[in-house]
Amino acid sequence: AKWGVIGKEPGQFKDPAGVGLSWEPDWAPAED
């Protein structure tokens, strides 16, 4: 899944670079 406002609320997760990430929808493919 691509990071960004694609899920429920943005900024709930942080990637290794410290960027605010959104929740991912159940159908989103997993990417590291």
N, CA, C and O atoms as a CHARMM CRD file, in Angstrom:
* protein
*
  128
    1    1 ALA  N      0.84400  -1.20300   0.00000 PROA 1      0.00000
    2    1 ALA  CA     0.00000   0.00000   0.00000 PROA 1      0.00000
    3    1 ALA  C      0.87700   1.25100   0.00000 PROA 1      0.00000
    4    1 ALA  O      1.98700   1.24900   0.53200 PROA 1      0.00000
    5    2 LYS  N      0.37300   2.28400  -0.58900 PROA 2      0.00000
    6    2 LYS  CA     1.13100   3.53400  -0.62100 PROA 2      0.00000
    7    2 LYS  C      0.82600   4.35300   0.63300 PROA 2      0.00000
    8    2 LYS  O     -0.30100   4.37000   1.12800 PROA 2      0.00000
    9    3 TRP  N      1.86000   5.02900   1.13100 PROA 3      0.00000
   10    3 TRP  CA     1.65700   5.85300   2.31600 PROA 3      0.00000
   11    3 TRP  C      0.88500   7.11000   1.95300 PROA 3      0.00000
   12    3 TRP  O      0.90600   7.55800   0.80700 PROA 3      0.00000
   13    4 GLY  N      0.21500   7.66400   2.92800 PROA 4      0.00000
   14    4 GLY  CA    -0.56600   8.87800   2.68900 PROA 4      0.00000
   15    4 GLY  C     -1.95300   8.69800   3.26100 PROA 4      0.00000
   16    4 GLY  O     -2.20400   7.74000   3.99200 PROA 4      0.00000
   17    5 VAL  N     -2.84800   9.59600   2.94200 PROA 5      0.00000
   18    5 VAL  CA    -4.20400   9.52100   3.47400 PROA 5      0.00000
   19    5 VAL  C     -4.99800   8.52000   2.64000 PROA 5      0.00000
   20    5 VAL  O     -5.75700   8.89100   1.74500 PROA 5      0.00000
   21    6 ILE  N     -4.79900   7.24000   2.96100 PROA 6      0.00000
   22    6 ILE  CA    -5.47800   6.17900   2.23100 PROA 6      0.00000
   23    6 ILE  C     -6.32000   5.34600   3.17700 PROA 6      0.00000
   24    6 ILE  O     -7.10300   4.49800   2.75000 PROA 6      0.00000
   25    7 GLY  N     -6.15100   5.59700   4.46000 PROA 7      0.00000
   26    7 GLY  CA    -6.81500   4.76900   5.45800 PROA 7      0.00000
   27    7 GLY  C     -7.85000   5.56200   6.23500 PROA 7      0.00000
   28    7 GLY  O     -8.67100   6.27200   5.65400 PROA 7      0.00000
   29    8 LYS  N     -7.80200   5.43200   7.55700 PROA 8      0.00000
   30    8 LYS  CA    -8.81300   6.06100   8.40300 PROA 8      0.00000
   31    8 LYS  C     -8.36000   7.45600   8.81900 PROA 8      0.00000
   32    8 LYS  O     -8.94700   8.45600   8.40600 PROA 8      0.00000
   33    9 GLU  N     -7.32300   7.51600   9.63100 PROA 9      0.00000
   34    9 GLU  CA    -6.82200   8.81700  10.07700 PROA 9      0.00000
   35    9 GLU  C     -5.33500   8.91400   9.77400 PROA 9      0.00000
   36    9 GLU  O     -4.57900   8.01000  10.13000 PROA 9      0.00000
   37   10 PRO  N     -4.89600   9.98900   9.12400 PROA 10     0.00000
   38   10 PRO  CA    -3.48500  10.14900   8.78600 PROA 10     0.00000
   39   10 PRO  C     -2.61500  10.34100  10.02100 PROA 10     0.00000
   40   10 PRO  O     -3.07400  10.85800  11.03900 PROA 10     0.00000
   41   11 GLY  N     -1.37300   9.92700   9.92600 PROA 11     0.00000
   42   11 GLY  CA    -0.41700  10.18700  10.99300 PROA 11     0.00000
   43   11 GLY  C     -0.48100   9.21100  12.14400 PROA 11     0.00000
   44   11 GLY  O      0.12800   9.45400  13.18500 PROA 11     0.00000
   45   12 GLN  N     -1.20000   8.11100  11.99000 PROA 12     0.00000
   46   12 GLN  CA    -1.28300   7.14200  13.07800 PROA 12     0.00000
   47   12 GLN  C     -0.02200   6.28200  13.15700 PROA 12     0.00000
   48   12 GLN  O      0.28400   5.71000  14.20300 PROA 12     0.00000
   49   13 PHE  N      0.70600   6.19600  12.03900 PROA 13     0.00000
   50   13 PHE  CA     1.93700   5.41700  12.02800 PROA 13     0.00000
   51   13 PHE  C      3.08100   6.28900  11.54200 PROA 13     0.00000
   52   13 PHE  O      2.86400   7.30600  10.88300 PROA 13     0.00000
   53   14 LYS  N      4.30400   5.88200  11.87200 PROA 14     0.00000
   54   14 LYS  CA     5.48500   6.59900  11.39400 PROA 14     0.00000
   55   14 LYS  C      6.35100   5.63000  10.59900 PROA 14     0.00000
   56   14 LYS  O      6.59300   4.50600  11.03800 PROA 14     0.00000
   57   15 ASP  N      6.81900   6.06600   9.43200 PROA 15     0.00000
   58   15 ASP  CA     7.74600   5.22000   8.68700 PROA 15     0.00000
   59   15 ASP  C      9.15900   5.44500   9.23800 PROA 15     0.00000
   60   15 ASP  O      9.36100   6.32300  10.07700 PROA 15     0.00000
   61   16 PRO  N     10.14400   4.65100   8.76900 PROA 16     0.00000
   62   16 PRO  CA    11.52200   4.77400   9.28200 PROA 16     0.00000
   63   16 PRO  C     12.09500   6.18200   9.14600 PROA 16     0.00000
   64   16 PRO  O     13.00600   6.54900   9.88800 PROA 16     0.00000
   65   17 ALA  N     11.57800   6.97100   8.21700 PROA 17     0.00000
   66   17 ALA  CA    12.07300   8.33200   8.02800 PROA 17     0.00000
   67   17 ALA  C     11.35300   9.31700   8.94500 PROA 17     0.00000
   68   17 ALA  O     11.70400  10.49600   8.98700 PROA 17     0.00000
   69   18 GLY  N     10.34300   8.83500   9.68400 PROA 18     0.00000
   70   18 GLY  CA     9.64100   9.70200  10.61200 PROA 18     0.00000
   71   18 GLY  C      8.47100  10.42800   9.98000 PROA 18     0.00000
   72   18 GLY  O      7.93400  11.36500  10.57000 PROA 18     0.00000
   73   19 VAL  N      8.06600  10.01000   8.79000 PROA 19     0.00000
   74   19 VAL  CA     6.94100  10.64800   8.11000 PROA 19     0.00000
   75   19 VAL  C      5.63300  10.08300   8.65000 PROA 19     0.00000
   76   19 VAL  O      5.51000   8.87800   8.86600 PROA 19     0.00000
   77   20 GLY  N      4.66300  10.96000   8.86400 PROA 20     0.00000
   78   20 GLY  CA     3.35900  10.51000   9.36200 PROA 20     0.00000
   79   20 GLY  C      2.65500   9.67000   8.31300 PROA 20     0.00000
   80   20 GLY  O      2.52500  10.07500   7.15800 PROA 20     0.00000
   81   21 LEU  N      2.20400   8.49900   8.72800 PROA 21     0.00000
   82   21 LEU  CA     1.53900   7.60200   7.79200 PROA 21     0.00000
   83   21 LEU  C      0.10600   7.38000   8.22500 PROA 21     0.00000
   84   21 LEU  O     -0.24200   7.57600   9.38900 PROA 21     0.00000
   85   22 SER  N     -0.71400   6.97300   7.28800 PROA 22     0.00000
   86   22 SER  CA    -2.10800   6.69400   7.60400 PROA 22     0.00000
   87   22 SER  C     -2.30000   5.21400   7.88300 PROA 22     0.00000
   88   22 SER  O     -1.42700   4.39400   7.60100 PROA 22     0.00000
   89   23 TRP  N     -3.45500   4.88800   8.43900 PROA 23     0.00000
   90   23 TRP  CA    -3.86200   3.49500   8.52300 PROA 23     0.00000
   91   23 TRP  C     -4.06000   2.97200   7.11200 PROA 23     0.00000
   92   23 TRP  O     -4.45000   3.71900   6.21500 PROA 23     0.00000
   93   24 GLU  N     -3.78800   1.67900   6.91600 PROA 24     0.00000
   94   24 GLU  CA    -3.98800   1.09400   5.59900 PROA 24     0.00000
   95   24 GLU  C     -5.28200   0.29800   5.58700 PROA 24     0.00000
   96   24 GLU  O     -5.58300  -0.40900   6.54900 PROA 24     0.00000
   97   25 PRO  N     -6.04700   0.40400   4.51800 PROA 25     0.00000
   98   25 PRO  CA    -7.27300  -0.38700   4.39500 PROA 25     0.00000
   99   25 PRO  C     -6.95200  -1.87200   4.30300 PROA 25     0.00000
  100   25 PRO  O     -5.84200  -2.24300   3.92100 PROA 25     0.00000
  101   26 ASP  N     -7.89800  -2.71400   4.64300 PROA 26     0.00000
  102   26 ASP  CA    -7.66600  -4.15700   4.69300 PROA 26     0.00000
  103   26 ASP  C     -7.23400  -4.71000   3.34500 PROA 26     0.00000
  104   26 ASP  O     -6.52700  -5.71600   3.28200 PROA 26     0.00000
  105   27 TRP  N     -7.65500  -4.05800   2.26300 PROA 27     0.00000
  106   27 TRP  CA    -7.35700  -4.56100   0.92400 PROA 27     0.00000
  107   27 TRP  C     -6.01800  -4.07300   0.39500 PROA 27     0.00000
  108   27 TRP  O     -5.62100  -4.43100  -0.71500 PROA 27     0.00000
  109   28 ALA  N     -5.32100  -3.26200   1.17600 PROA 28     0.00000
  110   28 ALA  CA    -4.05200  -2.72400   0.70600 PROA 28     0.00000
  111   28 ALA  C     -2.96500  -3.80400   0.76500 PROA 28     0.00000
  112   28 ALA  O     -2.85600  -4.51100   1.76600 PROA 28     0.00000
  113   29 PRO  N     -2.16400  -3.93800  -0.29600 PROA 29     0.00000
  114   29 PRO  CA    -1.05200  -4.89600  -0.28400 PROA 29     0.00000
  115   29 PRO  C      0.01700  -4.46100   0.70700 PROA 29     0.00000
  116   29 PRO  O      0.24000  -3.26500   0.89700 PROA 29     0.00000
  117   30 ALA  N      0.66800  -5.41000   1.32700 PROA 30     0.00000
  118   30 ALA  CA     1.68100  -5.08900   2.32800 PROA 30     0.00000
  119   30 ALA  C      2.99300  -4.71500   1.65000 PROA 30     0.00000
  120   30 ALA  O      3.47000  -5.42600   0.76500 PROA 30     0.00000
  121   31 GLU  N      3.57400  -3.59100   2.07200 PROA 31     0.00000
  122   31 GLU  CA     4.89000  -3.18800   1.59000 PROA 31     0.00000
  123   31 GLU  C      5.71000  -2.71500   2.77800 PROA 31     0.00000
  124   31 GLU  O      5.18200  -2.10700   3.70900 PROA 31     0.00000
  125   32 ASP  N      6.99800  -2.99800   2.73800 PROA 32     0.00000
  126   32 ASP  CA     7.85100  -2.55300   3.83100 PROA 32     0.00000
  127   32 ASP  C      8.48500  -1.20700   3.51400 PROA 32     0.00000
  128   32 ASP  O      9.24100  -0.67400   4.32600 PROA 32     0.00000
